[in-house]
Amino acid sequence: MGHRHKFKRIPSDENHGMQVEVFQTLRPNDAWGNAQGYTAGRSMSAILYSQTEGDIGRVIQPVGGPR
């Protein structure tokens, strides 16, 4: 979802079959981001969906070293 970098679930009406999540960024912070005080973590997410059960598993892998 757009240019957001901190994980969160956005409340939504599931009657339309949609859930919205925002994931962390993969991109390392740059000089501008550091100067602005941005501190988002970095990770990759994989979600396993079942056609009948929906979200049945996920793996979240941190990226990069300590901040």
PDB file of N, CA, C and O in Angstrom:
ATOM      1  N   MET A   1       0.843  -1.185   0.000  1.00  0.00           N
ATOM      2  CA  MET A   1       0.000   0.000   0.000  1.00  0.00           C
ATOM      3  C   MET A   1       0.879   1.236   0.000  1.00  0.00           C
ATOM      4  O   MET A   1       1.499   1.552   1.016  1.00  0.00           O
ATOM      5  N   GLY A   2       0.943   1.910  -1.075  1.00  0.00           N
ATOM      6  CA  GLY A   2       1.585   3.209  -1.184  1.00  0.00           C
ATOM      7  C   GLY A   2       2.958   3.324  -0.564  1.00  0.00           C
ATOM      8  O   GLY A   2       3.741   2.375  -0.589  1.00  0.00           O
ATOM      9  N   HIS A   3       3.246   4.472  -0.015  1.00  0.00           N
ATOM     10  CA  HIS A   3       4.567   4.786   0.511  1.00  0.00           C
ATOM     11  C   HIS A   3       4.540   4.784   2.032  1.00  0.00           C
ATOM     12  O   HIS A   3       4.847   5.794   2.665  1.00  0.00           O
ATOM     13  N   ARG A   4       4.179   3.667   2.609  1.00  0.00           N
ATOM     14  CA  ARG A   4       4.168   3.494   4.053  1.00  0.00           C
ATOM     15  C   ARG A   4       5.212   2.431   4.359  1.00  0.00           C
ATOM     16  O   ARG A   4       5.486   1.576   3.518  1.00  0.00           O
ATOM     17  N   HIS A   5       5.795   2.472   5.546  1.00  0.00           N
ATOM     18  CA  HIS A   5       6.878   1.532   5.812  1.00  0.00           C
ATOM     19  C   HIS A   5       6.746   0.772   7.118  1.00  0.00           C
ATOM     20  O   HIS A   5       7.544  -0.131   7.370  1.00  0.00           O
ATOM     21  N   LYS A   6       5.799   1.088   7.937  1.00  0.00           N
ATOM     22  CA  LYS A   6       5.651   0.388   9.211  1.00  0.00           C
ATOM     23  C   LYS A   6       4.470  -0.548   9.117  1.00  0.00           C
ATOM     24  O   LYS A   6       3.392  -0.161   8.666  1.00  0.00           O
ATOM     25  N   PHE A   7       4.676  -1.804   9.552  1.00  0.00           N
ATOM     26  CA  PHE A   7       3.620  -2.804   9.439  1.00  0.00           C
ATOM     27  C   PHE A   7       2.397  -2.389  10.251  1.00  0.00           C
ATOM     28  O   PHE A   7       2.519  -1.921  11.383  1.00  0.00           O
ATOM     29  N   LYS A   8       1.223  -2.566   9.662  1.00  0.00           N
ATOM     30  CA  LYS A   8      -0.034  -2.422  10.402  1.00  0.00           C
ATOM     31  C   LYS A   8      -1.153  -3.024   9.582  1.00  0.00           C
ATOM     32  O   LYS A   8      -1.057  -3.146   8.361  1.00  0.00           O
ATOM     33  N   ARG A   9      -2.207  -3.395  10.264  1.00  0.00           N
ATOM     34  CA  ARG A   9      -3.433  -3.839   9.594  1.00  0.00           C
ATOM     35  C   ARG A   9      -4.399  -2.672   9.638  1.00  0.00           C
ATOM     36  O   ARG A   9      -4.561  -2.024  10.672  1.00  0.00           O
ATOM     37  N   ILE A  10      -5.029  -2.414   8.529  1.00  0.00           N
ATOM     38  CA  ILE A  10      -5.968  -1.303   8.439  1.00  0.00           C
ATOM     39  C   ILE A  10      -7.373  -1.866   8.602  1.00  0.00           C
ATOM     40  O   ILE A  10      -7.776  -2.750   7.847  1.00  0.00           O
ATOM     41  N   PRO A  11      -8.124  -1.361   9.583  1.00  0.00           N
ATOM     42  CA  PRO A  11      -9.487  -1.865   9.765  1.00  0.00           C
ATOM     43  C   PRO A  11     -10.286  -1.711   8.474  1.00  0.00           C
ATOM     44  O   PRO A  11     -10.257  -0.660   7.833  1.00  0.00           O
ATOM     45  N   SER A  12     -10.993  -2.768   8.109  1.00  0.00           N
ATOM     46  CA  SER A  12     -11.800  -2.706   6.891  1.00  0.00           C
ATOM     47  C   SER A  12     -13.046  -3.560   7.063  1.00  0.00           C
ATOM     48  O   SER A  12     -13.146  -4.364   7.989  1.00  0.00           O
ATOM     49  N   ASP A  13     -13.971  -3.374   6.173  1.00  0.00           N
ATOM     50  CA  ASP A  13     -15.198  -4.149   6.167  1.00  0.00           C
ATOM     51  C   ASP A  13     -14.941  -5.408   5.363  1.00  0.00           C
ATOM     52  O   ASP A  13     -14.830  -5.344   4.139  1.00  0.00           O
ATOM     53  N   GLU A  14     -14.843  -6.562   6.030  1.00  0.00           N
ATOM     54  CA  GLU A  14     -14.518  -7.798   5.337  1.00  0.00           C
ATOM     55  C   GLU A  14     -15.690  -8.351   4.531  1.00  0.00           C
ATOM     56  O   GLU A  14     -15.542  -9.382   3.874  1.00  0.00           O
ATOM     57  N   ASN A  15     -16.847  -7.697   4.564  1.00  0.00           N
ATOM     58  CA  ASN A  15     -17.987  -8.156   3.773  1.00  0.00           C
ATOM     59  C   ASN A  15     -17.698  -8.118   2.281  1.00  0.00           C
ATOM     60  O   ASN A  15     -18.353  -8.809   1.500  1.00  0.00           O
ATOM     61  N   HIS A  16     -16.720  -7.312   1.883  1.00  0.00           N
ATOM     62  CA  HIS A  16     -16.360  -7.204   0.470  1.00  0.00           C
ATOM     63  C   HIS A  16     -15.173  -8.094   0.126  1.00  0.00           C
ATOM     64  O   HIS A  16     -14.644  -8.016  -0.984  1.00  0.00           O
ATOM     65  N   GLY A  17     -14.741  -8.952   1.075  1.00  0.00           N
ATOM     66  CA  GLY A  17     -13.675  -9.904   0.809  1.00  0.00           C
ATOM     67  C   GLY A  17     -12.286  -9.312   0.748  1.00  0.00           C
ATOM     68  O   GLY A  17     -11.401  -9.883   0.111  1.00  0.00           O
ATOM     69  N   MET A  18     -12.074  -8.179   1.396  1.00  0.00           N
ATOM     70  CA  MET A  18     -10.776  -7.535   1.306  1.00  0.00           C
ATOM     71  C   MET A  18     -10.240  -7.208   2.693  1.00  0.00           C
ATOM     72  O   MET A  18     -10.962  -6.709   3.555  1.00  0.00           O
ATOM     73  N   GLN A  19      -8.964  -7.499   2.889  1.00  0.00           N
ATOM     74  CA  GLN A  19      -8.247  -7.069   4.073  1.00  0.00           C
ATOM     75  C   GLN A  19      -7.044  -6.282   3.584  1.00  0.00           C
ATOM     76  O   GLN A  19      -6.480  -6.608   2.540  1.00  0.00           O
ATOM     77  N   VAL A  20      -6.641  -5.252   4.317  1.00  0.00           N
ATOM     78  CA  VAL A  20      -5.521  -4.415   3.902  1.00  0.00           C
ATOM     79  C   VAL A  20      -4.440  -4.473   4.964  1.00  0.00           C
ATOM     80  O   VAL A  20      -4.716  -4.288   6.150  1.00  0.00           O
ATOM     81  N   GLU A  21      -3.209  -4.729   4.544  1.00  0.00           N
ATOM     82  CA  GLU A  21      -2.061  -4.710   5.431  1.00  0.00           C
ATOM     83  C   GLU A  21      -0.983  -3.848   4.801  1.00  0.00           C
ATOM     84  O   GLU A  21      -0.874  -3.782   3.577  1.00  0.00           O
ATOM     85  N   VAL A  22      -0.196  -3.194   5.623  1.00  0.00           N
ATOM     86  CA  VAL A  22       0.945  -2.407   5.169  1.00  0.00           C
ATOM     87  C   VAL A  22       2.186  -3.107   5.694  1.00  0.00           C
ATOM     88  O   VAL A  22       2.241  -3.471   6.869  1.00  0.00           O
ATOM     89  N   PHE A  23       3.175  -3.298   4.846  1.00  0.00           N
ATOM     90  CA  PHE A  23       4.378  -4.021   5.225  1.00  0.00           C
ATOM     91  C   PHE A  23       5.568  -3.089   5.336  1.00  0.00           C
ATOM     92  O   PHE A  23       5.561  -1.980   4.803  1.00  0.00           O
ATOM     93  N   GLN A  24       6.598  -3.561   6.042  1.00  0.00           N
ATOM     94  CA  GLN A  24       7.821  -2.782   6.161  1.00  0.00           C
ATOM     95  C   GLN A  24       8.515  -2.692   4.809  1.00  0.00           C
ATOM     96  O   GLN A  24       8.216  -3.452   3.888  1.00  0.00           O
ATOM     97  N   THR A  25       9.437  -1.761   4.709  1.00  0.00           N
ATOM     98  CA  THR A  25      10.182  -1.535   3.472  1.00  0.00           C
ATOM     99  C   THR A  25      11.371  -2.483   3.371  1.00  0.00           C
ATOM    100  O   THR A  25      11.842  -3.009   4.380  1.00  0.00           O
ATOM    101  N   LEU A  26      11.850  -2.696   2.158  1.00  0.00           N
ATOM    102  CA  LEU A  26      13.105  -3.414   1.933  1.00  0.00           C
ATOM    103  C   LEU A  26      14.273  -2.436   1.816  1.00  0.00           C
ATOM    104  O   LEU A  26      15.424  -2.796   2.062  1.00  0.00           O
ATOM    105  N   ARG A  27      13.968  -1.221   1.445  1.00  0.00           N
ATOM    106  CA  ARG A  27      14.983  -0.223   1.139  1.00  0.00           C
ATOM    107  C   ARG A  27      15.685   0.282   2.401  1.00  0.00           C
ATOM    108  O   ARG A  27      15.021   0.609   3.385  1.00  0.00           O
ATOM    109  N   PRO A  28      17.014   0.350   2.382  1.00  0.00           N
ATOM    110  CA  PRO A  28      17.714   0.927   3.537  1.00  0.00           C
ATOM    111  C   PRO A  28      17.467   2.427   3.620  1.00  0.00           C
ATOM    112  O   PRO A  28      17.181   3.076   2.614  1.00  0.00           O
ATOM    113  N   ASN A  29      17.578   2.964   4.812  1.00  0.00           N
ATOM    114  CA  ASN A  29      17.409   4.402   4.990  1.00  0.00           C
ATOM    115  C   ASN A  29      18.563   5.127   4.310  1.00  0.00           C
ATOM    116  O   ASN A  29      19.679   4.610   4.251  1.00  0.00           O
ATOM    117  N   ASP A  30      18.293   6.324   3.797  1.00  0.00           N
ATOM    118  CA  ASP A  30      19.331   7.143   3.178  1.00  0.00           C
ATOM    119  C   ASP A  30      19.561   8.377   4.042  1.00  0.00           C
ATOM    120  O   ASP A  30      18.938   8.532   5.092  1.00  0.00           O
ATOM    121  N   ALA A  31      20.451   9.246   3.601  1.00  0.00           N
ATOM    122  CA  ALA A  31      20.791  10.440   4.391  1.00  0.00           C
ATOM    123  C   ALA A  31      19.560  11.302   4.659  1.00  0.00           C
ATOM    124  O   ALA A  31      19.392  11.816   5.764  1.00  0.00           O
ATOM    125  N   TRP A  32      18.699  11.460   3.654  1.00  0.00           N
ATOM    126  CA  TRP A  32      17.502  12.281   3.831  1.00  0.00           C
ATOM    127  C   TRP A  32      16.584  11.650   4.875  1.00  0.00           C
ATOM    128  O   TRP A  32      16.104  12.343   5.772  1.00  0.00           O
ATOM    129  N   GLY A  33      16.336  10.343   4.770  1.00  0.00           N
ATOM    130  CA  GLY A  33      15.481   9.652   5.734  1.00  0.00           C
ATOM    131  C   GLY A  33      16.030   9.741   7.149  1.00  0.00           C
ATOM    132  O   GLY A  33      15.280   9.932   8.105  1.00  0.00           O
ATOM    133  N   ASN A  34      17.350   9.600   7.275  1.00  0.00           N
ATOM    134  CA  ASN A  34      17.976   9.743   8.592  1.00  0.00           C
ATOM    135  C   ASN A  34      17.766  11.142   9.144  1.00  0.00           C
ATOM    136  O   ASN A  34      17.443  11.309  10.321  1.00  0.00           O
ATOM    137  N   ALA A  35      17.949  12.155   8.290  1.00  0.00           N
ATOM    138  CA  ALA A  35      17.783  13.546   8.728  1.00  0.00           C
ATOM    139  C   ALA A  35      16.343  13.831   9.147  1.00  0.00           C
ATOM    140  O   ALA A  35      16.105  14.662  10.023  1.00  0.00           O
ATOM    141  N   GLN A  36      15.366  13.136   8.518  1.00  0.00           N
ATOM    142  CA  GLN A  36      13.958  13.330   8.855  1.00  0.00           C
ATOM    143  C   GLN A  36      13.552  12.538  10.100  1.00  0.00           C
ATOM    144  O   GLN A  36      12.457  12.728  10.629  1.00  0.00           O
ATOM    145  N   GLY A  37      14.427  11.657  10.562  1.00  0.00           N
ATOM    146  CA  GLY A  37      14.133  10.872  11.762  1.00  0.00           C
ATOM    147  C   GLY A  37      13.328   9.612  11.495  1.00  0.00           C
ATOM    148  O   GLY A  37      12.764   9.038  12.427  1.00  0.00           O
ATOM    149  N   TYR A  38      13.262   9.164  10.234  1.00  0.00           N
ATOM    150  CA  TYR A  38      12.515   7.949   9.922  1.00  0.00           C
ATOM    151  C   TYR A  38      13.254   6.732  10.476  1.00  0.00           C
ATOM    152  O   TYR A  38      14.469   6.613  10.322  1.00  0.00           O
ATOM    153  N   THR A  39      12.517   5.838  11.115  1.00  0.00           N
ATOM    154  CA  THR A  39      13.150   4.698  11.786  1.00  0.00           C
ATOM    155  C   THR A  39      12.463   3.380  11.464  1.00  0.00           C
ATOM    156  O   THR A  39      12.554   2.439  12.253  1.00  0.00           O
ATOM    157  N   ALA A  40      11.790   3.283  10.345  1.00  0.00           N
ATOM    158  CA  ALA A  40      11.069   2.058  10.012  1.00  0.00           C
ATOM    159  C   ALA A  40      12.024   0.874   9.917  1.00  0.00           C
ATOM    160  O   ALA A  40      13.144   1.004   9.423  1.00  0.00           O
ATOM    161  N   GLY A  41      11.566  -0.290  10.399  1.00  0.00           N
ATOM    162  CA  GLY A  41      12.333  -1.510  10.262  1.00  0.00           C
ATOM    163  C   GLY A  41      12.258  -2.016   8.829  1.00  0.00           C
ATOM    164  O   GLY A  41      11.458  -1.533   8.028  1.00  0.00           O
ATOM    165  N   ARG A  42      13.100  -2.995   8.517  1.00  0.00           N
ATOM    166  CA  ARG A  42      13.143  -3.565   7.174  1.00  0.00           C
ATOM    167  C   ARG A  42      12.870  -5.057   7.273  1.00  0.00           C
ATOM    168  O   ARG A  42      13.460  -5.753   8.099  1.00  0.00           O
ATOM    169  N   SER A  43      11.976  -5.541   6.428  1.00  0.00           N
ATOM    170  CA  SER A  43      11.702  -6.980   6.399  1.00  0.00           C
ATOM    171  C   SER A  43      11.000  -7.356   5.104  1.00  0.00           C
ATOM    172  O   SER A  43      10.478  -6.509   4.379  1.00  0.00           O
ATOM    173  N   MET A  44      11.009  -8.677   4.838  1.00  0.00           N
ATOM    174  CA  MET A  44      10.265  -9.251   3.721  1.00  0.00           C
ATOM    175  C   MET A  44       9.194 -10.143   4.318  1.00  0.00           C
ATOM    176  O   MET A  44       9.434 -10.803   5.329  1.00  0.00           O
ATOM    177  N   SER A  45       8.016 -10.175   3.709  1.00  0.00           N
ATOM    178  CA  SER A  45       6.918 -11.006   4.201  1.00  0.00           C
ATOM    179  C   SER A  45       6.415 -11.915   3.098  1.00  0.00           C
ATOM    180  O   SER A  45       6.272 -11.498   1.949  1.00  0.00           O
ATOM    181  N   ALA A  46       6.149 -13.162   3.457  1.00  0.00           N
ATOM    182  CA  ALA A  46       5.528 -14.116   2.536  1.00  0.00           C
ATOM    183  C   ALA A  46       4.277 -14.647   3.224  1.00  0.00           C
ATOM    184  O   ALA A  46       4.338 -15.087   4.372  1.00  0.00           O
ATOM    185  N   ILE A  47       3.149 -14.607   2.531  1.00  0.00           N
ATOM    186  CA  ILE A  47       1.880 -15.061   3.103  1.00  0.00           C
ATOM    187  C   ILE A  47       1.356 -16.208   2.249  1.00  0.00           C
ATOM    188  O   ILE A  47       1.296 -16.108   1.024  1.00  0.00           O
ATOM    189  N   LEU A  48       0.980 -17.294   2.907  1.00  0.00           N
ATOM    190  CA  LEU A  48       0.427 -18.464   2.222  1.00  0.00           C
ATOM    191  C   LEU A  48      -1.084 -18.457   2.412  1.00  0.00           C
ATOM    192  O   LEU A  48      -1.580 -18.467   3.539  1.00  0.00           O
ATOM    193  N   TYR A  49      -1.811 -18.441   1.295  1.00  0.00           N
ATOM    194  CA  TYR A  49      -3.271 -18.406   1.327  1.00  0.00           C
ATOM    195  C   TYR A  49      -3.857 -19.714   0.829  1.00  0.00           C
ATOM    196  O   TYR A  49      -3.333 -20.334  -0.096  1.00  0.00           O
ATOM    197  N   SER A  50      -4.946 -20.122   1.453  1.00  0.00           N
ATOM    198  CA  SER A  50      -5.739 -21.261   1.000  1.00  0.00           C
ATOM    199  C   SER A  50      -7.010 -20.709   0.368  1.00  0.00           C
ATOM    200  O   SER A  50      -7.561 -19.719   0.848  1.00  0.00           O
ATOM    201  N   GLN A  51      -7.475 -21.336  -0.697  1.00  0.00           N
ATOM    202  CA  GLN A  51      -8.708 -20.876  -1.337  1.00  0.00           C
ATOM    203  C   GLN A  51      -9.907 -21.000  -0.403  1.00  0.00           C
ATOM    204  O   GLN A  51     -10.868 -20.239  -0.521  1.00  0.00           O
ATOM    205  N   THR A  52      -9.855 -21.954   0.524  1.00  0.00           N
ATOM    206  CA  THR A  52     -11.000 -22.166   1.409  1.00  0.00           C
ATOM    207  C   THR A  52     -10.794 -21.617   2.812  1.00  0.00           C
ATOM    208  O   THR A  52     -11.765 -21.267   3.483  1.00  0.00           O
ATOM    209  N   GLU A  53      -9.530 -21.533   3.274  1.00  0.00           N
ATOM    210  CA  GLU A  53      -9.262 -21.116   4.656  1.00  0.00           C
ATOM    211  C   GLU A  53      -8.674 -19.711   4.782  1.00  0.00           C
ATOM    212  O   GLU A  53      -8.567 -19.187   5.891  1.00  0.00           O
ATOM    213  N   GLY A  54      -8.297 -19.102   3.675  1.00  0.00           N
ATOM    214  CA  GLY A  54      -7.685 -17.773   3.736  1.00  0.00           C
ATOM    215  C   GLY A  54      -6.222 -17.854   4.145  1.00  0.00           C
ATOM    216  O   GLY A  54      -5.505 -18.753   3.706  1.00  0.00           O
ATOM    217  N   ASP A  55      -5.779 -16.931   4.972  1.00  0.00           N
ATOM    218  CA  ASP A  55      -4.386 -16.831   5.427  1.00  0.00           C
ATOM    219  C   ASP A  55      -4.081 -18.020   6.344  1.00  0.00           C
ATOM    220  O   ASP A  55      -4.627 -18.123   7.443  1.00  0.00           O
ATOM    221  N   ILE A  56      -3.194 -18.925   5.874  1.00  0.00           N
ATOM    222  CA  ILE A  56      -2.897 -20.110   6.690  1.00  0.00           C
ATOM    223  C   ILE A  56      -1.441 -20.159   7.158  1.00  0.00           C
ATOM    224  O   ILE A  56      -1.061 -21.080   7.880  1.00  0.00           O
ATOM    225  N   GLY A  57      -0.638 -19.202   6.766  1.00  0.00           N
ATOM    226  CA  GLY A  57       0.738 -19.170   7.234  1.00  0.00           C
ATOM    227  C   GLY A  57       1.464 -17.960   6.703  1.00  0.00           C
ATOM    228  O   GLY A  57       1.114 -17.405   5.662  1.00  0.00           O
ATOM    229  N   ARG A  58       2.483 -17.563   7.441  1.00  0.00           N
ATOM    230  CA  ARG A  58       3.302 -16.452   6.980  1.00  0.00           C
ATOM    231  C   ARG A  58       4.693 -16.531   7.577  1.00  0.00           C
ATOM    232  O   ARG A  58       4.895 -17.067   8.667  1.00  0.00           O
ATOM    233  N   VAL A  59       5.643 -15.987   6.841  1.00  0.00           N
ATOM    234  CA  VAL A  59       7.023 -15.916   7.280  1.00  0.00           C
ATOM    235  C   VAL A  59       7.455 -14.460   7.121  1.00  0.00           C
ATOM    236  O   VAL A  59       7.245 -13.856   6.070  1.00  0.00           O
ATOM    237  N   ILE A  60       8.054 -13.904   8.161  1.00  0.00           N
ATOM    238  CA  ILE A  60       8.568 -12.542   8.103  1.00  0.00           C
ATOM    239  C   ILE A  60      10.066 -12.610   8.372  1.00  0.00           C
ATOM    240  O   ILE A  60      10.491 -13.066   9.434  1.00  0.00           O
ATOM    241  N   GLN A  61      10.858 -12.159   7.417  1.00  0.00           N
ATOM    242  CA  GLN A  61      12.320 -12.222   7.514  1.00  0.00           C
ATOM    243  C   GLN A  61      12.894 -10.829   7.608  1.00  0.00           C
ATOM    244  O   GLN A  61      12.778 -10.052   6.661  1.00  0.00           O
ATOM    245  N   PRO A  62      13.528 -10.483   8.752  1.00  0.00           N
ATOM    246  CA  PRO A  62      14.188  -9.180   8.852  1.00  0.00           C
ATOM    247  C   PRO A  62      15.279  -9.050   7.794  1.00  0.00           C
ATOM    248  O   PRO A  62      15.889 -10.046   7.405  1.00  0.00           O
ATOM    249  N   VAL A  63      15.526  -7.842   7.333  1.00  0.00           N
ATOM    250  CA  VAL A  63      16.526  -7.567   6.302  1.00  0.00           C
ATOM    251  C   VAL A  63      17.538  -6.582   6.878  1.00  0.00           C
ATOM    252  O   VAL A  63      17.164  -5.636   7.571  1.00  0.00           O
ATOM    253  N   GLY A  64      18.804  -6.802   6.596  1.00  0.00           N
ATOM    254  CA  GLY A  64      19.834  -5.876   7.028  1.00  0.00           C
ATOM    255  C   GLY A  64      20.272  -6.129   8.469  1.00  0.00           C
ATOM    256  O   GLY A  64      19.749  -7.005   9.158  1.00  0.00           O
ATOM    257  N   GLY A  65      21.228  -5.347   8.890  1.00  0.00           N
ATOM    258  CA  GLY A  65      21.793  -5.483  10.223  1.00  0.00           C
ATOM    259  C   GLY A  65      21.089  -4.609  11.240  1.00  0.00           C
ATOM    260  O   GLY A  65      20.050  -4.015  10.953  1.00  0.00           O
ATOM    261  N   PRO A  66      21.659  -4.535  12.424  1.00  0.00           N
ATOM    262  CA  PRO A  66      21.055  -3.696  13.474  1.00  0.00           C
ATOM    263  C   PRO A  66      21.036  -2.237  13.072  1.00  0.00           C
ATOM    264  O   PRO A  66      21.899  -1.772  12.327  1.00  0.00           O
ATOM    265  N   ARG A  67      20.042  -1.519  13.573  1.00  0.00           N
ATOM    266  CA  ARG A  67      19.889  -0.100  13.236  1.00  0.00           C
ATOM    267  C   ARG A  67      20.603   0.743  14.250  1.00  0.00           C
ATOM    268  O   ARG A  67      20.597   1.970  14.148  1.00  0.00           O
TER     269      ARG A  67
END
